[in-house]
Amino acid sequence: MMRLRLLSACAVPALIVALAAPAHAQDAQVSTSEPQSVDSDQDSDVIVVTAQGRAQILSDVPLAISAVSSEQLELTGATDIRQLNQVAPSLLVSSTGSEANASARIRGVGTVGDNPGLESSVATFIDGVYRSRTGLGLNDLGEIERVEVLRGPQGTLFGRNASAGLLNIVTKGPEFEFGGMGEATYGNYNNLRFQGAVTGPVSDKLALRLDGLYAKRDGYLHDVNTGRDFNNRDRYLVRGQALFQPSSDLSIRLIADYSHRKEDCCAAVYATEDVAPANRGLITPTSSVARVLTGITGTTFAQYFPAAGDAYSRRVAVSPNRSYAGTTKDWGVSAEINLNLGAVEMTSVTAYRDYSLYQAADADYGLADILYFGPGTGREFKTFSQELRFHGTALGDKLDWLVGGYFAHEKLETASELKFGSQYGRFAACRVVFGSFNPFFAPGNTGCLSATGTAVLSNPAGPLGAAGAAMVAGLNRLDGVRDVGDDTADFDQTSQNFAFFTHNIVHVVKGVDLTLGLRYTNETKTLNAGFNNTNTVCPTQQAALLPFMGVPALAPLAGGLISLTCQGNTTSGLNAITLDDQRKEDKFTGTAVLSFKPTDDLLLYGSYSRGYKSGGYNLDRSAFRNPLATQPLPIFPVSAANADYYEDVLQFDEETVNAYEIGLKYTRPGFNLNVAAFRQEFSNFQLNTFNGTVYIVQNINGCSNDLGGADRDLSLATGACTGDIKPGVVSKGVEIEFGLRPSRDFTANFGVTYADTRYADNLVGSKSGAPLDPQLRLLPGDNMSNAPEWVVTSSMAWTPSLGGKLRGLAYVDARMTDDYNTGSDLFPQKEQDGYVIVNGRIGIGADDRSWAIELWGQNLLNTNYMQVGFSSPFQAVSTTPTAGYPGGSQIFSAYLSEPRTYGVTLRSRF
């Protein structure tokens, strides 16, 4: 039904005027990262962007691009890149287990952010400096000049290549006129936010700017047992800049910034049926998992699941001895030099960034102490980058050329303190007993067995025969797996990247341009990893029970006891190995665009581009698999002799895309229209999936042969492709954006994106045609996760004169999103119905903007939706699929949307 409502909305002109979201900037001149001059007689709708490495009017750029001005960001209340969703219909930014795990998607394509080994399909640049993961840009950024959202693969225009799109964020720079701004906000959840900036000249050649902000807010998830709140905010930012212009031919912009966050993020709720209707019957007092969980904790159902049936009450029950406390530090310096050499203009961007996040977590998201991350869990990125571009014209201005080079050196260090909690062993033992020996279920006893059960199963004449005593001993050993795991599991990765690129515009005849771009990228990644794990029970269990793996009747039970003891490869056996590996790759990519301007108001274009994202390593030891194909267990004794194998299984290949696009841009005073139709074909698509136990990182490709459903079953051995390998993901659709400005005081904007982004019908897991992992058996032929087919955005801003040098403000925007699945394995329990988000703002202020007061609301309709649904870690009694329910008895959790927020903001500019 949601899709029908969206289509209806497209057809009702009244809605366009009443609820318009700024799909792109309409009413403000936008400067580049350095000051730009625009003739005073130009239409005020002219927008200048640097999406092609040059300052150009947006309507002349043959690319699908949305440019969002600082005024629009201010109106919609955006303080970080997640809130760009409201103003760009083809963009979706979500965050999961921590603020560092943000994931950006354009046209339905992006990279799940829970694994630092995967780079982003959507690259993020801030002031010309690449942020190597989307989450690294997820900060309050202070005053923004503009944001450019480039859709489709990029590589011949910016320093770093990207396979799905790019976010180019430009902060406000120093000015040679004294001025500044200040604002103070107070809202519900005790939201306090203070921001200020001052800029001005030191001399006629040097200008400075200083920005600062502080934001604090209570959390909106409440622990009913301890009274703690989670998902709070406590952050600040300081940024200083200097602009040195000794002559009209040279400018140097220096930036130094530091940001700090100390927050408790991110808790999750159990996804009861009000969140995901497909979960009906899972979280009930009589369900198997609920009985085990409440049994080992000695709590009632209501105490363990305080938000059952009302997940959006945001009540949680967290293990009282666990925390979500985390500290993030992000700082860096950069220098942008622009030099006019006569016929050639040079731009150099040099930068160093240092980012660190250390965060504890109650990783099972529940009251039982099953799994947790210690406070030493985190990651650090140290990145040096250098970009150099030369731009000029030739052949009597028939050729507008650009050549450049890029170098980056990144040191990534990760540390994990993932441990089994004090109740994991009892929970794991109860899983076995409840599933196989239910009459003997006794959650208060060691091994979860009643005295009668111990006697019966240990009896040689009992159901387990002579092996019974060994199996009971195995249950008791399993019960002893508590507060053990990784003291450290360190993955260090060094990446060195260099590239050469060129982007050239040939003016064939008047009104006809041919754009040709080419890029060569060379990437080297070096991996070092070491382990210090305290789970000595795992090797003992393996040694005791492996002999029974050869007995068909006992193999499932023995295998289950071993697997649960060594769950996720948390075992001291890893201490025997040290990983040291390197992978190298190089790639040519490029683009070709033919554009035609039959009139000054109309631009038509067609393009082809090939994009690329480098391969790498899955920086998670849970990816380790048994090197012996004949061994059925996913967990097997680890040895240094198999180190080469483990290095290999951590690797994933590069992702490539062939993209095709046609579009038009029509611009008149007070009106503009942009339309683009696209098709993008991704090969070796990099997918990251959590299956409730381990993270699976796998390349996704299609097969030209019909696999007869072998890619949709539970077998690891079936589903290989004997035919040609083809793209595994295809995204195709249409984007429409237009804006109206009938008067200086009124602006309306509208955007709609239809993107059919889905997997091929027959899938394999690599370019060699290997079978797909069974965990991904629901993917073939279905839409990708977090890829709604329809998104409609709209906004309206009215700023009437009130007389007496006063001006009013009335603003509203909306984003309407179609149904989509939030889980990368596409389990139906992670489906999210379509929803509408509305923001609004009213205010009054001076004509000269010297003061203003505004009342605002975010998510005014208090729309409830989940950002991401995921398998609750280890919380299943049986994983055997049933009809219509592929997760067995697995229960699910969800990271929820923010609730309605509202407040008042005072502003002043001088």
N, C-alpha and C positions, 0 to 999 in steps of 0.2 A: 504493500500500500504506500510505503514511503516513496517509492520510485514514481508512482502515479502522481503523488502530491508535488514532487519536484518538477515533473513535466508540466503539470498544470501551472506551477509558478512561472515557468518560462513563458507561458502563453498569456499572462495577465499583465498588461502594461502598467496597471496601477501599482503592482507590487514593485516594479522596477523603480518607480519614483519614491515609493514609501519606504522601502528597505533596500538600500543600495550599499554594497561593500566596496571599498576602494580597491579595485583590482589593479590599478596602477595610478601613478601620480597624474593629476590633472591641472592643479591650480597653482603650482609654485615653480619658479625657476629653480633648477637643481644644479648645483655646482659640481664639478669633479673634485677629486681629492686636493687639487690646488685651485686657487681662485680662477674663475672663468668670467669673461665679459660677454654680455649679450646686449645687442642693440636695444635701446630703450623703446623703439617703436615696434619691437617684436610682439606678437600676440602673447598674452600672459600664460597661455596654455602650453607654450614651448617647453619641452623637457629635454635636458641635456644629460646624456649618460656616457659611460666609458666602457660599455660592454664589448667593444671591438678594439680596445686598447687606444682609442682616440676619443676625443670629445665630439659627440655627434648628437643631433636631434633624434629623439627616440623614434619618431615616425619615419626616419630615413634608415633605420637599422633593420636589415632583412633577417631578423632573428625573432623567435618567440620569447619575449622578455616582458616582465612586469617591473615597473619602477615605482617604488613606494616612497613618498616624501616624508620629511620629518613631521610635517603638520598632520599627515594622515596617521602616522604612528602614534602621535600624541592624542589624536581624537579617539582612536580605537583602544588606547590604554596599553599599547605594546611596550614592554620593558625588556623582553628577550625574544629570541627567534621563534619560540614556540607560538607566540601570539601573532606571528605573520600568517598563520592559518586563516585568520579572519579576513585578510586582505588579498590573498592570492589563491584562487580556486584550485590550481593545479598542485599546490604544495600542502603537505601534511607533515607536521613535526610532532613527535610524541616522545615521552620519556618513560623509563621503566624502573629497574631496581635501584638506580641512583641517578643524580643529575648528570653524571658523566655518560650515561647510557642513552642520551637522546638520539633519535633516528629521524632523519629528514627523507621524505619521499617526494618525487616530482613525477607526475603522470603515473602514479601508482608504483614506482620503482624506487627502492632504497635498500639500505643495509641495516639489519637488526643490530642494535648497538651494544649488546651485552658482552662482546668479545673484543678486546683491544687489538687483537691481531688482524681484524678486518678494517680496512679503510672504508670511507664513506663513498657510496655511489654519487651522492650529492656533496660536492666540495663546498667548504665555507672559507671565504676570504674576509678579513677585517682590515681595512686600510691597506689593501694590497698584499697582506701577509696570510699565507695559507695556514689554517688550523686543521691539523691532520685527522681529527675526528670531530663529528658534529657536536658532541657534548662539550668539546673544548671551547666552543663559541657560545655556550649556554650561560651567559652572564648578563646581569644588568649592564648595559653598555654606555650609559650616559646619553648625551645628546647625539642623535644620529642625523647626518645630512640626508641620506637616502639609503634604500636597500634595493638592489637589482636582483631579480629572480630570473636566471637564464634557464630555459627549459631545453632538454636534449643534451647530448654529449658535448663536452667542451675539451679543448686541448690546444688549439692554435692561437688562443687569445690570452690565456692566463698561465702563470708559472706551473701550476699543477694540473694534471689531466683529471677528468671526471667523466664517468660513463652515463650518468642520468641527468645531471644538471649542476647548477652552481648558484650559491648565494654570495653576492658581492655587497658587503656592508661598508659604508663610508661614514666615519664619524665626523662631527663638525670640527673644523680646523681653526687655527688662529686667524685673527683679522687685524687690519691696520686701523681700525676705529675702535675706541674703547667701548666696551659693552659687556653684558653678562645676563645671567638669568638665575632665578631661584624658584624653587617650588617645594611645598610641604603638603603631604597627604596623610589623612587619617581615615581608616575604614574598619569594617567589621573584622573579626579575628585579631583585634588590636593591631591592625596593619598600620605601620608607620613608615613613611618613606620621605627622605629629604634629599634634594638634589640641587646642586648649584654649579655655576661656571662663570668665569671671568676671563676676558680676553682684551688685548690692546697692544699698542706699539711700545717698544722700548726705544726705537729710533725709526727713521724712515725706511730702514732695511731689515729690521728685526721685530717680529710680533710674537707674543706668548699667549698661551691659553692654559688654564687649569680647570679641570673638571673633578667633581667629587660627588659621591652619593652614598647614602646609608639606608638600608631597608631591613625591617624586622616585622615578622608576623607570626602569630600563633599557628600551630598545626591544626589541620581539620580532620585528622583521624585520632580518635580518643580511645585510650586503653582503659577498659572498664575496671580492671583489677588494680592497676598502679596509679591511675589518674594522669599518666603521661600523655602528651600530645605528640603526634608525629607529622611529618611533612610540613614543618615550620620553615621560616626564612630568617636568616641572620647574616647579612652580607654587606660588604662595602667595596667601593672602587675609588681609586685615585688615578687620574691620568694627567700628565703634563706634556705640553707640546711647545715646540718652537718652530717658527717659520722664518727662514733667513732668505732674503731676496736682494743680494747685492747689486743686481742689474736686472733688466728686463729679460735677459737670456738665461738666468740661473735662479732656481729656487730650491731650497733644501728644507724638508719637513722632518723634524725629529719628534718621535713619540716615545714616551716611557709610561708604562701603566702597571698597576698592581691591584689585584682583586683578591678578596678573602671571603670564604664562606664557612661557617660553622653551624651545621644544620643536622637535624635528625630526619633522614630521608633514605629510603622511601618504604613505608609500610604498605601492606595490601590487605584486602578483605577476602574472605572466602566467597567464591562466586555462587551464591545461592540462586534459586530459580528466578528471582526478581531481576538479577543481573543477566543471567543466561538461562532462558527457559529450558534448554536442552539438559540442564543439570538436575531437572526435577527428580526427586527421590534419592539423590546422592547424599545430601546433608540433612538427614533426618535422624531422630533418636534410635531408629532400628537399623540404619544402614551399617554395613560391615565396618567401614573405615571409622565412622563415628563411634561405634561401640569399642573399637580398639583404642582410639585416641582418648576417649573419656575414661576407659578402663585403666589405662596406665597412669593417668593423671589423677584419678579419683575425683573427678568433677562431674557435675551434671551437664547435660547437653546444652542448656542455656548458658552456663558459665563458659563452656568451651567455644560455642558459636554464638556470641552475643548479638550478632547482626543477622542471624538466620531469618530469612523471609523479609528482611529490610536492610540489605547490604548498604544502601545509600544513607542509612543512619550513621555510617562511618564509625561504628563501634568495633574495636578489635580487642583481641586478647593475646598479648605477647608474653613470651617466657619472661618472668620477672627478673631474671639475672642476665638478660640480653639487651642489646642496645642497637640503635640505628645511627648513632652519633658518627658524624664524618666531618673532616676538615679538607677544604679545597683551597689551594693557593695557585694563582695564575699571574705571572708577570712576564714582561718582555720589553724589548726596545727595538725600534726600527728607524731607518733613515730612508726617505724617498728623495731622490735627486732628479730634477728635471733640468736638462741643459739643452739650449738651442745652439747647435753647431753650424748654423747657417742653413744649408739645405737639408740638414738632418736634425731630428730631435731625439735626444737620448733620455731614457728613464731608467733609473736604477733603484731597486728596493732591496735593502739589506735588513735582515731581522734575526733576532734570537728570542725564542720563547721557552719558558720553563713552567710546566704545569704539573701539579701533583694532587692526587686525591687519595686519602686514606679513610676507610669507612668500615665500621662494624655493621653487622646485620643479623637479625634473627631470621636466618635463611629459610626456615620452614614456614614462617609467617603465621604461626599458631602458638597456642599455650603450651603444648608439649615441647620439651627441650630436645628436639630431634637433630637439628643442624644449625650451625652458626658460623659466621665469619668473625674472627678476632679483629681488634683495632689496627693490627699491622697489615691488614689486607688493603691493597691499593695499587696504584700505578703512577708512574712519572714519565712525562715526555720532556725531553730536552732537544730542541730543534733549532738548527741554524739554516737559514735559507738566503739565497741570493738570486734575484731576477734582474736581467738586463735586457732592455728593449731599445731598438732603433727604429725610427719611423720617419718617412719622408715621401716625396713624390718624384716621379721621373717621366720621361717621354712626353714632355710638354703637359704635365699634370694628367696624362692618360692613365698613369699607374700610381696608386696610393699604396705604398709598400710598408710592411712591418716585419722585422726579424728580431728574434730574441733567444735568450738562453736562460736556463734555470738549473740551479744546483741546490740540493737539500741534504742535510745529514741529520738523522734523527736517532736518538738513543731512547728506547722504550724499556723501562724496567717495571716488571709486575711482581707483586708479592702476595701470596695467599696464605691465610690462616684458616682454612676451611676445616672444621672439625665436627665430629659427631657429638651431639649433646649428651647430657647425663641420662636421657631417657630413650636414646636411639636404639640401644641394644634390646631393651624390653619391647619397644614398639616393633622392631624387626622380628623378634622371636614370636610375638603375638600375631604378626602377619602370617607366619608359617602355620602356627597352631590353629588360628581361626580358619584359615583356608583349607587345611588338610586334616586337622584333628579337633574339630569344633567342640565335641563333647568334653574335651579335656582343657578347654580354654579357661585360664585362671590368671588374669593380668597382674595380680598382686604377687605372684610367685616367680622365682628365678626360672628362666626359660619359658615362662608363661604357661607352664604345665601344672595341672593339679597333681596331687600326690597319687591319685589313681592313674592318671595319664602317664606319669613317670613309670609307675610299676608295670602297666600294661605294655607300653612301648619298649621298655627295656627287657621284657620277657622274651627269650629266644623263641617261644611258641606264639608270641604276639604278632600283630600285623606287619612288623618290620623284620621279623625273624632274627637271625644272629646279628644283624647289623643294627638292631634296635638300640643297644647301649651306645654305639658310636653316634647315632643320630640324636639321642637325648643329650649326650655330651656336647654335640654340635650346637644344639639349642642353648645349652647353658653357656657355652663359649660365646655365642652370639649375644646373649644377655649381657656379657661383660664388655661389649664394645661401647664405651662411654667416655666422653671427654678425651678422645684420641683423634688424631688426624694430622693435618699439615701444621707443624710448627712453622715451616716455610715451604713453599713450592714456588720457586723463583723462575720466571721466564724473562730473559733479557733478549731484546731484539735490536739490532742496529741496522738501519736502513740508509742506503746512500743512493740518491737519485740525481741523474742529470738529464737534461733534455734540450733540444734545439727546436724552435718552431718558427713558422712564418705564416703571415696572414696578409694577403694582397688583394686589393680591389682594382680591377681593370675596368676603366670607363670605356666600354666598347664603342658605343655611339651615345648621343645625347639621350639620357633617360634609361640606358641599358648598362648594367654593371655585371661583371663576372668576378666573384670572389673565390679565390683559391687558397687553401690553407693546408699546411703539412706539419707534422710533428714527429720527431724521433725521441723515444724515451728509453733510457737504460736504467735498470733498477737492480740493486744487489741487497739482499737481506741476509743477515747472519743471526743465527739463533744459538743461545746458550741457556741451558736449564739445569737446575739441580734441585734435590728434594731432601727434606728432613721430616719424616713422618713417624708418628708414634703408634700407629695401629699395628702392633705386633701380633694381634689376635688373628689377623687375616692370613699370614703365612702358616700359622699353626693350624688354622681351620682347613686350609688347602691341603696341607700334608696329611691331615687325619682323614679327610673325606674324599680326596681324589680317587682312591682305590675303588670307591663305590660308583664312580662315573661309568664304569664298564658294565654295571648291572642295570639292564633296562628298567626294571621296576623301581630301582632306587635312584637312578640318575637325576630325575627331576627334583627330588627332595634334597639330595646331596648338592646338586648344582645351585638350588635356591639358597641353601645355607651358606655356601661359599660366596655366592654373588652378593647376598645381603651383608655378609661380614666385610667384604671388600668393595662395597658399593662405591661407584664412581672412581674406582682405582685409588681410593684412599687407603693406602697400604704402605707399611714400612719396607716392603719389597722394592719400592721405587728408589729407596736410598742407595741401591746398588748401581744406579746408572747416572751418567752425566751426559747430557745431550749437547752436541756441538755440530751445527750444520749450516750450510749456506745454499741459497738459491739465487740464480741470476736469470734475468729475462730482458729482452728488448723488444720494442714494438714501434711500427710506423702507423700513425693514424692521420686523419685529415678531413677536410671538408671542401665542398664545392657548392656555390650558391649562384644562381642566376636571378637577377632582380630587374624589374622594369617599372618605370614611373611614367605612365601615359599622361598624367597631369601632375601638377605640383601637389595635389591633395591625395593622390592614390599611389600606393606602392604594392606591386605584386612580386612574389618570389617563390622559388622552388629550390630545395636544398637536399644534399646528401652529406652525411657525416659518419665517420667511423670513430667510435670512442673506445676507451680502454681503462681498466682499473687493475692494478697489479695484484698478483697472487701473494701468498704469504704462508703464515703458520697459524694454526689454531693454538692459541696460548692457553691451553687448558689440559691438564693431564688426564681429565676424564675421557679424552678422545682416544686414549690408548686401547688397543684391541689385541687380542691374542694372535701372535704371528703364525700359529699352526691352524690351517684351514680345517683340519679334522677335529679340532677341539671345539665342542659346542658352547663352552662358557664364554661370555664376554670378558670375564676377568680371569687371568691366568697368571701363574707365578712369573714375576718379572726378573730378568737377568741382564747383566751388562752385555752378554753376548747378543742380545736382541736390540741393542741401542739403535743400530742403523734402521731397523724396522720401525721403531717408535718415531724416529725422526721423519721417516717417510710418511707415516700415517697422519702426522700433524700438518702436512702440506696441503694446500689447495691452489688451484691454477688461476691464472689471470682471467678477468671477465672482459668480454668484448661486446660491442653493439654496433649494428648497422642501422642508421636512422634516416628516414625520409620525411620531408615536410614540405607542404605548400601553404602559402598564406597571403593575406592582404592586410594592408593598413590604410585606413582612410581618415584624414584629419581635416577638419574645418574649424574655424573659430567657434568655440563653445561646444564642439562635438568631435569625438573620435571613435573609431571602430577598428578592432584588431581581430582577425580570424586566422586560425591555424589548424590544419589537418595533418596528422602525423601517424607514422608507423615506425616502431622501434623493435628490433630483433636482437635479443640478448643470448649469447652463447657462453657456456661456463658460468652461468649466473651463480654468484656466491651466496649461499643460504646458510643461516645460522639458526639452529632450532634447539630448544630445551625440551627434553622428553620426560621431565620429571625426575630424572636421575643424572643425565650427562648432557653436555652440549654437543650437538652434531653439526659440523661444518662440512658442507658438501657442495661441489659444483653440480649444476643442473643443466642437462641438455635434453634434446628431443631425439627420437629415432624415427627414421623414415619407414621402418617396418611396423606392422601392427604386432604388438607384444602379447596380444590375447589376454590382457589383464594381469600378466606376470609382474607388472610394475605396481600392482594394486594389492598384492598379497603380502603375507608375513615372511616370505622366504628371502634369505640373504643370497641364495644361490641362483634364483631364477630372475629373468627380466633383462638379460644382456642383449645388446643390440648387435645384430649381424649385418644391418644395412648401413646407410649413410647417417652420419650424425648431423643434426640440424639444431637451430636455436631452441632453447628450452623455455624461454619466456618471450612473449610478444605483447607489446603495448601499442594500441591503436585507438585513435579517437579524434575529437574536435574540441577546440578551445575558442571561446568568444568572449571578448571584453569590450565594453564601450562605456563612454562617459558623456554626460550632459552638463553643460554649464550655461543655462539660459540667461543668467545674470551674475554679477559679481558676488552676490550674496547667497547663491544657491548652487550646489553641486550634487549630482547624483551619478553613481557608478554601478555597473552591473557586470558580473562575470559568470560564465557557466563552462564547466569542463565535463565532457564525456570521455572517459578513458576505459577502454576494455583491456585490462591488463591481466593476462592469464597464462597458465602453463600449457605446454604442448600436450596433446592427447596421450602420447607414449613417451615416458620419461626414462632417462638413464642418468647415472650419477656422475659421469665424467666423460671427457672427450674420447676416451678409449671405448666407451659403450658399456661400462661396468653397470651391474644392477643398481637400482635405486635403493637407498636404505629403507627398510620396511616402515620405519617411523614416518616416512613421507608418503605413504601409500595413498593418501587422499588428495595429493597435489595434481595428478594428471588431469588435464582438461578443465581445471577449476581456476577461478580468479585468485590472484595473489592476495596475501594478507595485507591489511591496511590499504586497500586499493578500491575505494568505492567507485562505482561506475559513474555516478552523477554527483557533482558538487556545484552548488549555486551560491554565489556571494553577491551581496548588494549593500548599498549605503546611501545615506542622504545627509548632507550637511547644510544648515541654514544659519547664516550669520547676519541677521537684520540690524540695521542702524536703529538705535533707540532714542536718538537725539541726545543733546548735551554731551557729545563726545563719548557716548556709550554704545556698546555693541553687544547683542545677544548671541547665544549659541544654542542650537538644537541639533543633535546628531544621533543617528542610530545606524547600526550595521548588523548584518545577519549572515550566517553561513549555514546552508542546508546541505546535509550529507546523506547520501544513500546508504543502504545496508552494506556491511563488509565484515570480514572475519579478522579478528585481531591477532590470531595465533599463526605463526609461520608453518605449523603442521596442518592447519585448516581443520582441526577438530571442531565439530559442530557446537561443542560447549563454549567455544570462544567467539561465537557470532555476536555482532553488535547491530541492533536495528538502527535505521536511519534516525537522525535527530537534527534539531535546529538550535544554534547558539546565537543569541542576540545581545549586543552591547549597546549602551546608550549613555548620553552625556548632555546636560543642559548647564548653561552658565551665563554670566554677565561679566563684562570687562570694559576696559578703556579701548578706544579706537587705536591708540598707539601701542597697545599691548603692555603698558606699564604695570597693569595689574589685572587680574581676573580671578573669579571664584567659580568653581564648577562642581556640580553634583554628578556622580557617575555610578554606573553599575556594569559589572561584567557577568555574563551568563544570567541575564535578567530573568529569564524564564525558569531558572534553576534546573536546567536540563541535566539529567543524569545519564552518563554513559561511561563505559570502561575504555581506557586508553589501550590496554593490552590485557588479554587473558592468558594464563599460563598454568601448566600442571603444577599443583602444589608439591614441592620437592619431597619425594619418597613416600607420599601419602596415598598409598593404594594397597589393597589386600590382594587383588588379582589384576593382572594386566591383560588377561585374555579378552580379546574383542568380542563383543556381542552385536547382534544385528542392530543397526542404528546407533550404536554406542561404541565407538572404536577404542575408547580409553579403558575398558574393563571397569574396575571399581575405583579408578583414579578420580580424585576430587581436584577441583580447580580453584585458583585464586585470581584476583584481578587488581590491577592498578587503576584506580578510579579517576574520573575527571575532577577538576576543582568545582566546589559548589558555588552558588551565587555569592558574589562579593560586591560591596558597594562602599562609597565613601565620599569625601569632599577633598578637593585639591585647591590650594591657593597658589597662584603663579604671579611672577613679576619679571619683567624684562627691562633692561636699561641700556 
